[in-house]
Amino acid sequence: MQLYILRHGDAPYNALKRERCLSAVGRTETLRIAERHATELAAVPLIVCSPVRRARETLAVLEQSLPVSAEVLFHDCLRSESRIQAVEAFMDNLNADVVLFVSHQPLVGQMLNYLTDQQSAGMAMGTSCLAHLDLIAFGRGCASLRWLDCP
């Protein structure tokens, strides 16, 4: 299985807004990553996205910039406060060979650490960073990190 993990774009905290939205920098950096990996991302048949606004807006940048024809699911297991066990349970019921997750820190970092069994892997997942993993299964140490690209 191929798993792509994309952290949402830059979304500064604003106490006056209920949900953080992407900044101009967040849109630009996400677009830059999308363009660099257009071939891979356009071929992804399933995108699973956190329902939080900054993740949805990141997904919208992908959809506007690429010929994306993927099925899109929004799932709470990809919220920032979610646990690896919730993502693992979701993956156990998923029948897909290639998936893109759009999610948040600290969850994206925890997923990279868990899947690769490398405690430093997830620290590099800044905003708009995209990781590509080969998975045997969704479990501790069951993946190899093919690449990690940041804007």
PyMOL commands that set and color helices and strands:
alter all, ss='L'
color gray80, all
select helices_A, chain A and resi 24-36+38-42+53-65+76-78+84-92+107-116+121-124
alter helices_A, ss='H'
color red, helices_A
select strands_A, chain A and resi 2-7+46-49+71-74+98-103+130-135+143-149
alter strands_A, ss='S'
color yellow, strands_A
deselect
rebuild
show_as cartoon
